[in-house]
Amino acid sequence: MYEIAYPGFGTRWAAERWAGDAAITLRLASASGAVSAPTVHTNLEPRSTAYAGYVIRVVGIDPVPKSGKAISPADYVVTLQVAAK
């Protein structure tokens, strides 16, 4: 499990990756101070979550693991889609 923070965005995410799926735990904070920590997946349910009038969905995670090659957690990039509800 690892976590990346994005200062100024009020969003943090942590990810675990295993065969065929990545689980991303988002830490979301609204301007009012309400906090939520939903987990979304790339191939299992739930693949999206709703928060503060938005739907957040995992679009992808890169790089794709290759047999015999270790990937540092810091090298992963998660792509999220955020849309108004």
PDB file of N, CA, C and O in Angstrom:
ATOM      1  N   MET A   1       0.858  -1.173   0.000  1.00  0.00           N
ATOM      2  CA  MET A   1       0.000   0.000   0.000  1.00  0.00           C
ATOM      3  C   MET A   1       0.897   1.225   0.000  1.00  0.00           C
ATOM      4  O   MET A   1       1.888   1.277   0.728  1.00  0.00           O
ATOM      5  N   TYR A   2       0.551   2.203  -0.810  1.00  0.00           N
ATOM      6  CA  TYR A   2       1.288   3.449  -0.809  1.00  0.00           C
ATOM      7  C   TYR A   2       0.319   4.595  -0.982  1.00  0.00           C
ATOM      8  O   TYR A   2      -0.827   4.408  -1.391  1.00  0.00           O
ATOM      9  N   GLU A   3       0.786   5.759  -0.672  1.00  0.00           N
ATOM     10  CA  GLU A   3      -0.097   6.929  -0.692  1.00  0.00           C
ATOM     11  C   GLU A   3       0.620   8.110  -1.323  1.00  0.00           C
ATOM     12  O   GLU A   3       1.803   8.345  -1.074  1.00  0.00           O
ATOM     13  N   ILE A   4      -0.107   8.839  -2.134  1.00  0.00           N
ATOM     14  CA  ILE A   4       0.413  10.042  -2.767  1.00  0.00           C
ATOM     15  C   ILE A   4      -0.494  11.205  -2.367  1.00  0.00           C
ATOM     16  O   ILE A   4      -1.717  11.066  -2.389  1.00  0.00           O
ATOM     17  N   ALA A   5       0.076  12.321  -2.012  1.00  0.00           N
ATOM     18  CA  ALA A   5      -0.721  13.498  -1.651  1.00  0.00           C
ATOM     19  C   ALA A   5      -0.568  14.555  -2.736  1.00  0.00           C
ATOM     20  O   ALA A   5       0.513  14.725  -3.299  1.00  0.00           O
ATOM     21  N   TYR A   6      -1.644  15.255  -3.023  1.00  0.00           N
ATOM     22  CA  TYR A   6      -1.622  16.358  -3.964  1.00  0.00           C
ATOM     23  C   TYR A   6      -1.988  17.629  -3.218  1.00  0.00           C
ATOM     24  O   TYR A   6      -3.171  17.941  -3.085  1.00  0.00           O
ATOM     25  N   PRO A   7      -1.003  18.370  -2.727  1.00  0.00           N
ATOM     26  CA  PRO A   7      -1.292  19.584  -1.962  1.00  0.00           C
ATOM     27  C   PRO A   7      -2.156  20.551  -2.762  1.00  0.00           C
ATOM     28  O   PRO A   7      -1.953  20.743  -3.961  1.00  0.00           O
ATOM     29  N   GLY A   8      -3.114  21.151  -2.083  1.00  0.00           N
ATOM     30  CA  GLY A   8      -3.961  22.132  -2.722  1.00  0.00           C
ATOM     31  C   GLY A   8      -5.214  21.562  -3.356  1.00  0.00           C
ATOM     32  O   GLY A   8      -6.159  22.304  -3.625  1.00  0.00           O
ATOM     33  N   PHE A   9      -5.244  20.259  -3.601  1.00  0.00           N
ATOM     34  CA  PHE A   9      -6.403  19.646  -4.227  1.00  0.00           C
ATOM     35  C   PHE A   9      -7.335  19.003  -3.210  1.00  0.00           C
ATOM     36  O   PHE A   9      -8.480  18.703  -3.549  1.00  0.00           O
ATOM     37  N   GLY A  10      -6.895  18.781  -1.991  1.00  0.00           N
ATOM     38  CA  GLY A  10      -7.734  18.154  -0.984  1.00  0.00           C
ATOM     39  C   GLY A  10      -7.995  16.690  -1.282  1.00  0.00           C
ATOM     40  O   GLY A  10      -8.935  16.104  -0.746  1.00  0.00           O
ATOM     41  N   THR A  11      -7.170  16.094  -2.135  1.00  0.00           N
ATOM     42  CA  THR A  11      -7.355  14.689  -2.512  1.00  0.00           C
ATOM     43  C   THR A  11      -6.061  13.933  -2.283  1.00  0.00           C
ATOM     44  O   THR A  11      -4.975  14.408  -2.614  1.00  0.00           O
ATOM     45  N   ARG A  12      -6.198  12.754  -1.715  1.00  0.00           N
ATOM     46  CA  ARG A  12      -5.055  11.860  -1.553  1.00  0.00           C
ATOM     47  C   ARG A  12      -5.511  10.508  -2.042  1.00  0.00           C
ATOM     48  O   ARG A  12      -6.705  10.210  -2.006  1.00  0.00           O
ATOM     49  N   TRP A  13      -4.592   9.686  -2.497  1.00  0.00           N
ATOM     50  CA  TRP A  13      -4.978   8.336  -2.884  1.00  0.00           C
ATOM     51  C   TRP A  13      -3.892   7.356  -2.477  1.00  0.00           C
ATOM     52  O   TRP A  13      -2.709   7.689  -2.415  1.00  0.00           O
ATOM     53  N   ALA A  14      -4.325   6.161  -2.207  1.00  0.00           N
ATOM     54  CA  ALA A  14      -3.418   5.063  -1.895  1.00  0.00           C
ATOM     55  C   ALA A  14      -3.844   3.907  -2.775  1.00  0.00           C
ATOM     56  O   ALA A  14      -5.029   3.762  -3.077  1.00  0.00           O
ATOM     57  N   ALA A  15      -2.907   3.088  -3.187  1.00  0.00           N
ATOM     58  CA  ALA A  15      -3.275   2.002  -4.097  1.00  0.00           C
ATOM     59  C   ALA A  15      -2.616   0.692  -3.713  1.00  0.00           C
ATOM     60  O   ALA A  15      -1.475   0.658  -3.253  1.00  0.00           O
ATOM     61  N   GLU A  16      -3.350  -0.369  -3.911  1.00  0.00           N
ATOM     62  CA  GLU A  16      -2.838  -1.724  -3.814  1.00  0.00           C
ATOM     63  C   GLU A  16      -3.121  -2.361  -5.153  1.00  0.00           C
ATOM     64  O   GLU A  16      -4.199  -2.169  -5.715  1.00  0.00           O
ATOM     65  N   ARG A  17      -2.184  -3.107  -5.670  1.00  0.00           N
ATOM     66  CA  ARG A  17      -2.382  -3.744  -6.968  1.00  0.00           C
ATOM     67  C   ARG A  17      -2.124  -5.225  -6.817  1.00  0.00           C
ATOM     68  O   ARG A  17      -1.131  -5.637  -6.219  1.00  0.00           O
ATOM     69  N   TRP A  18      -3.031  -6.026  -7.364  1.00  0.00           N
ATOM     70  CA  TRP A  18      -2.839  -7.466  -7.404  1.00  0.00           C
ATOM     71  C   TRP A  18      -3.349  -7.963  -8.737  1.00  0.00           C
ATOM     72  O   TRP A  18      -3.894  -7.182  -9.516  1.00  0.00           O
ATOM     73  N   ALA A  19      -3.187  -9.237  -9.018  1.00  0.00           N
ATOM     74  CA  ALA A  19      -3.496  -9.802 -10.331  1.00  0.00           C
ATOM     75  C   ALA A  19      -4.844  -9.325 -10.864  1.00  0.00           C
ATOM     76  O   ALA A  19      -5.897  -9.669 -10.327  1.00  0.00           O
ATOM     77  N   GLY A  20      -4.790  -8.535 -11.919  1.00  0.00           N
ATOM     78  CA  GLY A  20      -5.999  -8.124 -12.609  1.00  0.00           C
ATOM     79  C   GLY A  20      -6.761  -6.956 -12.016  1.00  0.00           C
ATOM     80  O   GLY A  20      -7.754  -6.529 -12.605  1.00  0.00           O
ATOM     81  N   ASP A  21      -6.348  -6.421 -10.883  1.00  0.00           N
ATOM     82  CA  ASP A  21      -7.101  -5.330 -10.277  1.00  0.00           C
ATOM     83  C   ASP A  21      -6.176  -4.432  -9.472  1.00  0.00           C
ATOM     84  O   ASP A  21      -5.197  -4.882  -8.876  1.00  0.00           O
ATOM     85  N   ALA A  22      -6.514  -3.152  -9.473  1.00  0.00           N
ATOM     86  CA  ALA A  22      -5.858  -2.202  -8.580  1.00  0.00           C
ATOM     87  C   ALA A  22      -6.955  -1.581  -7.729  1.00  0.00           C
ATOM     88  O   ALA A  22      -7.987  -1.160  -8.251  1.00  0.00           O
ATOM     89  N   ALA A  23      -6.736  -1.526  -6.433  1.00  0.00           N
ATOM     90  CA  ALA A  23      -7.683  -0.906  -5.501  1.00  0.00           C
ATOM     91  C   ALA A  23      -7.097   0.430  -5.069  1.00  0.00           C
ATOM     92  O   ALA A  23      -6.009   0.488  -4.497  1.00  0.00           O
ATOM     93  N   ILE A  24      -7.827   1.498  -5.348  1.00  0.00           N
ATOM     94  CA  ILE A  24      -7.355   2.834  -5.027  1.00  0.00           C
ATOM     95  C   ILE A  24      -8.241   3.424  -3.938  1.00  0.00           C
ATOM     96  O   ILE A  24      -9.450   3.568  -4.122  1.00  0.00           O
ATOM     97  N   THR A  25      -7.641   3.763  -2.809  1.00  0.00           N
ATOM     98  CA  THR A  25      -8.379   4.396  -1.721  1.00  0.00           C
ATOM     99  C   THR A  25      -8.166   5.898  -1.824  1.00  0.00           C
ATOM    100  O   THR A  25      -7.050   6.399  -1.689  1.00  0.00           O
ATOM    101  N   LEU A  26      -9.256   6.596  -2.064  1.00  0.00           N
ATOM    102  CA  LEU A  26      -9.217   8.053  -2.177  1.00  0.00           C
ATOM    103  C   LEU A  26      -9.490   8.672  -0.815  1.00  0.00           C
ATOM    104  O   LEU A  26     -10.312   8.160  -0.055  1.00  0.00           O
ATOM    105  N   ARG A  27      -8.827   9.738  -0.506  1.00  0.00           N
ATOM    106  CA  ARG A  27      -9.126  10.488   0.700  1.00  0.00           C
ATOM    107  C   ARG A  27      -9.568  11.866   0.238  1.00  0.00           C
ATOM    108  O   ARG A  27      -8.752  12.691  -0.174  1.00  0.00           O
ATOM    109  N   LEU A  28     -10.866  12.103   0.312  1.00  0.00           N
ATOM    110  CA  LEU A  28     -11.467  13.305  -0.249  1.00  0.00           C
ATOM    111  C   LEU A  28     -11.899  14.248   0.862  1.00  0.00           C
ATOM    112  O   LEU A  28     -12.451  13.815   1.873  1.00  0.00           O
ATOM    113  N   ALA A  29     -11.648  15.531   0.672  1.00  0.00           N
ATOM    114  CA  ALA A  29     -12.055  16.530   1.664  1.00  0.00           C
ATOM    115  C   ALA A  29     -12.739  17.685   0.943  1.00  0.00           C
ATOM    116  O   ALA A  29     -12.224  18.203  -0.047  1.00  0.00           O
ATOM    117  N   SER A  30     -13.893  18.079   1.443  1.00  0.00           N
ATOM    118  CA  SER A  30     -14.617  19.203   0.851  1.00  0.00           C
ATOM    119  C   SER A  30     -14.212  20.494   1.554  1.00  0.00           C
ATOM    120  O   SER A  30     -13.541  20.469   2.586  1.00  0.00           O
ATOM    121  N   ALA A  31     -14.624  21.606   0.990  1.00  0.00           N
ATOM    122  CA  ALA A  31     -14.321  22.909   1.590  1.00  0.00           C
ATOM    123  C   ALA A  31     -14.930  23.036   2.979  1.00  0.00           C
ATOM    124  O   ALA A  31     -14.419  23.779   3.816  1.00  0.00           O
ATOM    125  N   SER A  32     -16.039  22.302   3.232  1.00  0.00           N
ATOM    126  CA  SER A  32     -16.688  22.365   4.549  1.00  0.00           C
ATOM    127  C   SER A  32     -15.972  21.506   5.590  1.00  0.00           C
ATOM    128  O   SER A  32     -16.304  21.545   6.775  1.00  0.00           O
ATOM    129  N   GLY A  33     -14.978  20.723   5.130  1.00  0.00           N
ATOM    130  CA  GLY A  33     -14.227  19.879   6.056  1.00  0.00           C
ATOM    131  C   GLY A  33     -14.708  18.448   6.117  1.00  0.00           C
ATOM    132  O   GLY A  33     -14.115  17.634   6.825  1.00  0.00           O
ATOM    133  N   ALA A  34     -15.777  18.112   5.389  1.00  0.00           N
ATOM    134  CA  ALA A  34     -16.253  16.726   5.356  1.00  0.00           C
ATOM    135  C   ALA A  34     -15.208  15.858   4.657  1.00  0.00           C
ATOM    136  O   ALA A  34     -14.687  16.220   3.602  1.00  0.00           O
ATOM    137  N   VAL A  35     -14.912  14.709   5.262  1.00  0.00           N
ATOM    138  CA  VAL A  35     -13.883  13.817   4.729  1.00  0.00           C
ATOM    139  C   VAL A  35     -14.492  12.461   4.426  1.00  0.00           C
ATOM    140  O   VAL A  35     -15.353  11.973   5.159  1.00  0.00           O
ATOM    141  N   SER A  36     -14.031  11.854   3.330  1.00  0.00           N
ATOM    142  CA  SER A  36     -14.481  10.524   2.929  1.00  0.00           C
ATOM    143  C   SER A  36     -13.270   9.753   2.425  1.00  0.00           C
ATOM    144  O   SER A  36     -12.337  10.354   1.893  1.00  0.00           O
ATOM    145  N   ALA A  37     -13.267   8.425   2.584  1.00  0.00           N
ATOM    146  CA  ALA A  37     -12.150   7.600   2.122  1.00  0.00           C
ATOM    147  C   ALA A  37     -12.663   6.358   1.395  1.00  0.00           C
ATOM    148  O   ALA A  37     -12.443   5.240   1.861  1.00  0.00           O
ATOM    149  N   PRO A  38     -13.348   6.537   0.253  1.00  0.00           N
ATOM    150  CA  PRO A  38     -13.854   5.387  -0.493  1.00  0.00           C
ATOM    151  C   PRO A  38     -12.736   4.672  -1.248  1.00  0.00           C
ATOM    152  O   PRO A  38     -11.716   5.273  -1.586  1.00  0.00           O
ATOM    153  N   THR A  39     -12.942   3.385  -1.505  1.00  0.00           N
ATOM    154  CA  THR A  39     -12.017   2.598  -2.319  1.00  0.00           C
ATOM    155  C   THR A  39     -12.705   2.269  -3.628  1.00  0.00           C
ATOM    156  O   THR A  39     -13.842   1.797  -3.637  1.00  0.00           O
ATOM    157  N   VAL A  40     -12.015   2.517  -4.739  1.00  0.00           N
ATOM    158  CA  VAL A  40     -12.512   2.184  -6.066  1.00  0.00           C
ATOM    159  C   VAL A  40     -11.509   1.247  -6.732  1.00  0.00           C
ATOM    160  O   VAL A  40     -10.333   1.219  -6.370  1.00  0.00           O
ATOM    161  N   HIS A  41     -11.988   0.483  -7.705  1.00  0.00           N
ATOM    162  CA  HIS A  41     -11.167  -0.549  -8.346  1.00  0.00           C
ATOM    163  C   HIS A  41     -11.088  -0.341  -9.849  1.00  0.00           C
ATOM    164  O   HIS A  41     -11.904   0.366 -10.441  1.00  0.00           O
ATOM    165  N   THR A  42     -10.084  -0.974 -10.456  1.00  0.00           N
ATOM    166  CA  THR A  42      -9.960  -0.940 -11.910  1.00  0.00           C
ATOM    167  C   THR A  42     -10.779  -2.052 -12.561  1.00  0.00           C
ATOM    168  O   THR A  42     -11.304  -1.851 -13.656  1.00  0.00           O
ATOM    169  N   ASN A  43     -10.906  -3.220 -11.924  1.00  0.00           N
ATOM    170  CA  ASN A  43     -11.601  -4.350 -12.545  1.00  0.00           C
ATOM    171  C   ASN A  43     -12.654  -5.005 -11.664  1.00  0.00           C
ATOM    172  O   ASN A  43     -13.393  -5.864 -12.146  1.00  0.00           O
ATOM    173  N   LEU A  44     -12.747  -4.641 -10.424  1.00  0.00           N
ATOM    174  CA  LEU A  44     -13.770  -5.158  -9.523  1.00  0.00           C
ATOM    175  C   LEU A  44     -14.708  -4.012  -9.161  1.00  0.00           C
ATOM    176  O   LEU A  44     -14.442  -2.857  -9.493  1.00  0.00           O
ATOM    177  N   GLU A  45     -15.795  -4.330  -8.485  1.00  0.00           N
ATOM    178  CA  GLU A  45     -16.724  -3.293  -8.035  1.00  0.00           C
ATOM    179  C   GLU A  45     -16.364  -2.867  -6.617  1.00  0.00           C
ATOM    180  O   GLU A  45     -15.906  -3.704  -5.840  1.00  0.00           O
ATOM    181  N   PRO A  46     -16.545  -1.639  -6.260  1.00  0.00           N
ATOM    182  CA  PRO A  46     -17.068  -0.540  -7.062  1.00  0.00           C
ATOM    183  C   PRO A  46     -15.960   0.087  -7.912  1.00  0.00           C
ATOM    184  O   PRO A  46     -14.807   0.164  -7.487  1.00  0.00           O
ATOM    185  N   ARG A  47     -16.316   0.520  -9.086  1.00  0.00           N
ATOM    186  CA  ARG A  47     -15.365   1.181  -9.982  1.00  0.00           C
ATOM    187  C   ARG A  47     -15.466   2.696  -9.902  1.00  0.00           C
ATOM    188  O   ARG A  47     -14.638   3.413 -10.464  1.00  0.00           O
ATOM    189  N   SER A  48     -16.491   3.181  -9.197  1.00  0.00           N
ATOM    190  CA  SER A  48     -16.647   4.632  -9.046  1.00  0.00           C
ATOM    191  C   SER A  48     -17.251   4.933  -7.679  1.00  0.00           C
ATOM    192  O   SER A  48     -17.754   4.049  -6.986  1.00  0.00           O
ATOM    193  N   THR A  49     -17.183   6.215  -7.316  1.00  0.00           N
ATOM    194  CA  THR A  49     -17.774   6.679  -6.067  1.00  0.00           C
ATOM    195  C   THR A  49     -18.325   8.081  -6.297  1.00  0.00           C
ATOM    196  O   THR A  49     -17.855   8.804  -7.176  1.00  0.00           O
ATOM    197  N   ALA A  50     -19.313   8.454  -5.511  1.00  0.00           N
ATOM    198  CA  ALA A  50     -19.877   9.807  -5.600  1.00  0.00           C
ATOM    199  C   ALA A  50     -19.462  10.586  -4.354  1.00  0.00           C
ATOM    200  O   ALA A  50     -19.428  10.047  -3.248  1.00  0.00           O
ATOM    201  N   TYR A  51     -19.146  11.868  -4.558  1.00  0.00           N
ATOM    202  CA  TYR A  51     -18.748  12.713  -3.442  1.00  0.00           C
ATOM    203  C   TYR A  51     -18.992  14.176  -3.812  1.00  0.00           C
ATOM    204  O   TYR A  51     -18.573  14.628  -4.878  1.00  0.00           O
ATOM    205  N   ALA A  52     -19.650  14.894  -2.957  1.00  0.00           N
ATOM    206  CA  ALA A  52     -19.850  16.346  -3.084  1.00  0.00           C
ATOM    207  C   ALA A  52     -20.368  16.748  -4.464  1.00  0.00           C
ATOM    208  O   ALA A  52     -19.930  17.753  -5.023  1.00  0.00           O
ATOM    209  N   GLY A  53     -21.298  15.966  -5.015  1.00  0.00           N
ATOM    210  CA  GLY A  53     -21.886  16.304  -6.299  1.00  0.00           C
ATOM    211  C   GLY A  53     -21.095  15.851  -7.511  1.00  0.00           C
ATOM    212  O   GLY A  53     -21.409  16.235  -8.637  1.00  0.00           O
ATOM    213  N   TYR A  54     -20.068  15.034  -7.291  1.00  0.00           N
ATOM    214  CA  TYR A  54     -19.242  14.529  -8.387  1.00  0.00           C
ATOM    215  C   TYR A  54     -19.187  13.008  -8.353  1.00  0.00           C
ATOM    216  O   TYR A  54     -19.339  12.390  -7.299  1.00  0.00           O
ATOM    217  N   VAL A  55     -18.966  12.414  -9.523  1.00  0.00           N
ATOM    218  CA  VAL A  55     -18.721  10.983  -9.630  1.00  0.00           C
ATOM    219  C   VAL A  55     -17.253  10.830 -10.016  1.00  0.00           C
ATOM    220  O   VAL A  55     -16.787  11.441 -10.978  1.00  0.00           O
ATOM    221  N   ILE A  56     -16.527  10.008  -9.255  1.00  0.00           N
ATOM    222  CA  ILE A  56     -15.095   9.798  -9.472  1.00  0.00           C
ATOM    223  C   ILE A  56     -14.895   8.351  -9.869  1.00  0.00           C
ATOM    224  O   ILE A  56     -15.312   7.440  -9.153  1.00  0.00           O
ATOM    225  N   ARG A  57     -14.249   8.136 -11.027  1.00  0.00           N
ATOM    226  CA  ARG A  57     -14.063   6.791 -11.552  1.00  0.00           C
ATOM    227  C   ARG A  57     -12.599   6.596 -11.944  1.00  0.00           C
ATOM    228  O   ARG A  57     -11.959   7.507 -12.468  1.00  0.00           O
ATOM    229  N   VAL A  58     -12.080   5.398 -11.682  1.00  0.00           N
ATOM    230  CA  VAL A  58     -10.726   5.058 -12.101  1.00  0.00           C
ATOM    231  C   VAL A  58     -10.758   4.731 -13.588  1.00  0.00           C
ATOM    232  O   VAL A  58     -11.516   3.865 -14.026  1.00  0.00           O
ATOM    233  N   VAL A  59      -9.936   5.425 -14.355  1.00  0.00           N
ATOM    234  CA  VAL A  59      -9.835   5.172 -15.789  1.00  0.00           C
ATOM    235  C   VAL A  59      -8.690   4.201 -16.060  1.00  0.00           C
ATOM    236  O   VAL A  59      -8.778   3.374 -16.967  1.00  0.00           O
ATOM    237  N   GLY A  60      -7.626   4.299 -15.283  1.00  0.00           N
ATOM    238  CA  GLY A  60      -6.492   3.410 -15.495  1.00  0.00           C
ATOM    239  C   GLY A  60      -5.399   3.613 -14.480  1.00  0.00           C
ATOM    240  O   GLY A  60      -5.401   4.567 -13.702  1.00  0.00           O
ATOM    241  N   ILE A  61      -4.464   2.686 -14.512  1.00  0.00           N
ATOM    242  CA  ILE A  61      -3.267   2.782 -13.679  1.00  0.00           C
ATOM    243  C   ILE A  61      -2.103   2.258 -14.515  1.00  0.00           C
ATOM    244  O   ILE A  61      -2.200   1.191 -15.121  1.00  0.00           O
ATOM    245  N   ASP A  62      -1.024   2.997 -14.547  1.00  0.00           N
ATOM    246  CA  ASP A  62       0.148   2.634 -15.339  1.00  0.00           C
ATOM    247  C   ASP A  62       1.393   2.757 -14.478  1.00  0.00           C
ATOM    248  O   ASP A  62       1.391   3.544 -13.531  1.00  0.00           O
ATOM    249  N   PRO A  63       2.435   2.029 -14.759  1.00  0.00           N
ATOM    250  CA  PRO A  63       2.582   1.077 -15.857  1.00  0.00           C
ATOM    251  C   PRO A  63       1.907  -0.259 -15.537  1.00  0.00           C
ATOM    252  O   PRO A  63       1.634  -0.575 -14.379  1.00  0.00           O
ATOM    253  N   VAL A  64       1.648  -1.025 -16.582  1.00  0.00           N
ATOM    254  CA  VAL A  64       1.098  -2.369 -16.425  1.00  0.00           C
ATOM    255  C   VAL A  64       2.248  -3.290 -16.000  1.00  0.00           C
ATOM    256  O   VAL A  64       3.306  -3.286 -16.630  1.00  0.00           O
ATOM    257  N   PRO A  65       2.045  -4.086 -14.925  1.00  0.00           N
ATOM    258  CA  PRO A  65       3.120  -4.981 -14.475  1.00  0.00           C
ATOM    259  C   PRO A  65       3.506  -5.999 -15.547  1.00  0.00           C
ATOM    260  O   PRO A  65       2.667  -6.471 -16.313  1.00  0.00           O
ATOM    261  N   LYS A  66       4.790  -6.322 -15.578  1.00  0.00           N
ATOM    262  CA  LYS A  66       5.312  -7.356 -16.465  1.00  0.00           C
ATOM    263  C   LYS A  66       5.971  -8.415 -15.609  1.00  0.00           C
ATOM    264  O   LYS A  66       6.613  -8.106 -14.604  1.00  0.00           O
ATOM    265  N   SER A  67       5.813  -9.641 -16.003  1.00  0.00           N
ATOM    266  CA  SER A  67       6.367 -10.767 -15.256  1.00  0.00           C
ATOM    267  C   SER A  67       7.864 -10.582 -15.021  1.00  0.00           C
ATOM    268  O   SER A  67       8.621 -10.298 -15.950  1.00  0.00           O
ATOM    269  N   GLY A  68       8.274 -10.747 -13.778  1.00  0.00           N
ATOM    270  CA  GLY A  68       9.684 -10.686 -13.426  1.00  0.00           C
ATOM    271  C   GLY A  68      10.247  -9.290 -13.261  1.00  0.00           C
ATOM    272  O   GLY A  68      11.429  -9.146 -12.950  1.00  0.00           O
ATOM    273  N   LYS A  69       9.443  -8.256 -13.457  1.00  0.00           N
ATOM    274  CA  LYS A  69       9.937  -6.887 -13.324  1.00  0.00           C
ATOM    275  C   LYS A  69       9.208  -6.185 -12.189  1.00  0.00           C
ATOM    276  O   LYS A  69       7.989  -6.019 -12.227  1.00  0.00           O
ATOM    277  N   ALA A  70       9.967  -5.776 -11.178  1.00  0.00           N
ATOM    278  CA  ALA A  70       9.386  -5.065 -10.039  1.00  0.00           C
ATOM    279  C   ALA A  70       9.132  -3.610 -10.421  1.00  0.00           C
ATOM    280  O   ALA A  70       9.931  -2.986 -11.119  1.00  0.00           O
ATOM    281  N   ILE A  71       8.007  -3.086  -9.950  1.00  0.00           N
ATOM    282  CA  ILE A  71       7.664  -1.679 -10.184  1.00  0.00           C
ATOM    283  C   ILE A  71       7.577  -0.990  -8.833  1.00  0.00           C
ATOM    284  O   ILE A  71       6.870  -1.444  -7.932  1.00  0.00           O
ATOM    285  N   SER A  72       8.295   0.096  -8.706  1.00  0.00           N
ATOM    286  CA  SER A  72       8.257   0.874  -7.470  1.00  0.00           C
ATOM    287  C   SER A  72       6.887   1.532  -7.336  1.00  0.00           C
ATOM    288  O   SER A  72       6.352   2.038  -8.323  1.00  0.00           O
ATOM    289  N   PRO A  73       6.314   1.535  -6.145  1.00  0.00           N
ATOM    290  CA  PRO A  73       5.017   2.208  -5.950  1.00  0.00           C
ATOM    291  C   PRO A  73       5.026   3.661  -6.418  1.00  0.00           C
ATOM    292  O   PRO A  73       4.006   4.160  -6.896  1.00  0.00           O
ATOM    293  N   ALA A  74       6.151   4.340  -6.290  1.00  0.00           N
ATOM    294  CA  ALA A  74       6.245   5.739  -6.704  1.00  0.00           C
ATOM    295  C   ALA A  74       6.147   5.901  -8.220  1.00  0.00           C
ATOM    296  O   ALA A  74       5.903   7.006  -8.704  1.00  0.00           O
ATOM    297  N   ASP A  75       6.333   4.812  -8.979  1.00  0.00           N
ATOM    298  CA  ASP A  75       6.274   4.883 -10.440  1.00  0.00           C
ATOM    299  C   ASP A  75       4.864   4.743 -11.001  1.00  0.00           C
ATOM    300  O   ASP A  75       4.646   5.005 -12.184  1.00  0.00           O
ATOM    301  N   TYR A  76       3.903   4.335 -10.174  1.00  0.00           N
ATOM    302  CA  TYR A  76       2.531   4.180 -10.652  1.00  0.00           C
ATOM    303  C   TYR A  76       1.855   5.533 -10.824  1.00  0.00           C
ATOM    304  O   TYR A  76       2.092   6.457 -10.046  1.00  0.00           O
ATOM    305  N   VAL A  77       1.019   5.643 -11.838  1.00  0.00           N
ATOM    306  CA  VAL A  77       0.212   6.825 -12.089  1.00  0.00           C
ATOM    307  C   VAL A  77      -1.229   6.361 -12.230  1.00  0.00           C
ATOM    308  O   VAL A  77      -1.525   5.500 -13.058  1.00  0.00           O
ATOM    309  N   VAL A  78      -2.128   6.924 -11.427  1.00  0.00           N
ATOM    310  CA  VAL A  78      -3.550   6.607 -11.488  1.00  0.00           C
ATOM    311  C   VAL A  78      -4.244   7.728 -12.242  1.00  0.00           C
ATOM    312  O   VAL A  78      -4.033   8.905 -11.951  1.00  0.00           O
ATOM    313  N   THR A  79      -5.074   7.360 -13.215  1.00  0.00           N
ATOM    314  CA  THR A  79      -5.858   8.328 -13.968  1.00  0.00           C
ATOM    315  C   THR A  79      -7.302   8.231 -13.502  1.00  0.00           C
ATOM    316  O   THR A  79      -7.907   7.160 -13.554  1.00  0.00           O
ATOM    317  N   LEU A  80      -7.852   9.350 -13.046  1.00  0.00           N
ATOM    318  CA  LEU A  80      -9.225   9.404 -12.555  1.00  0.00           C
ATOM    319  C   LEU A  80     -10.069  10.271 -13.484  1.00  0.00           C
ATOM    320  O   LEU A  80      -9.575  11.235 -14.069  1.00  0.00           O
ATOM    321  N   GLN A  81     -11.331   9.923 -13.610  1.00  0.00           N
ATOM    322  CA  GLN A  81     -12.294  10.755 -14.326  1.00  0.00           C
ATOM    323  C   GLN A  81     -13.232  11.342 -13.277  1.00  0.00           C
ATOM    324  O   GLN A  81     -13.808  10.606 -12.476  1.00  0.00           O
ATOM    325  N   VAL A  82     -13.383  12.646 -13.278  1.00  0.00           N
ATOM    326  CA  VAL A  82     -14.266  13.327 -12.337  1.00  0.00           C
ATOM    327  C   VAL A  82     -15.321  14.071 -13.152  1.00  0.00           C
ATOM    328  O   VAL A  82     -14.992  14.895 -14.004  1.00  0.00           O
ATOM    329  N   ALA A  83     -16.591  13.773 -12.882  1.00  0.00           N
ATOM    330  CA  ALA A  83     -17.684  14.398 -13.630  1.00  0.00           C
ATOM    331  C   ALA A  83     -18.763  14.866 -12.656  1.00  0.00           C
ATOM    332  O   ALA A  83     -19.005  14.241 -11.624  1.00  0.00           O
ATOM    333  N   ALA A  84     -19.395  15.964 -13.004  1.00  0.00           N
ATOM    334  CA  ALA A  84     -20.524  16.440 -12.192  1.00  0.00           C
ATOM    335  C   ALA A  84     -21.635  15.406 -12.239  1.00  0.00           C
ATOM    336  O   ALA A  84     -21.897  14.803 -13.279  1.00  0.00           O
ATOM    337  N   LYS A  85     -22.281  15.211 -11.104  1.00  0.00           N
ATOM    338  CA  LYS A  85     -23.367  14.232 -10.995  1.00  0.00           C
ATOM    339  C   LYS A  85     -24.555  14.646 -11.805  1.00  0.00           C
ATOM    340  O   LYS A  85     -25.562  13.939 -11.830  1.00  0.00           O
TER     341      LYS A  85
END
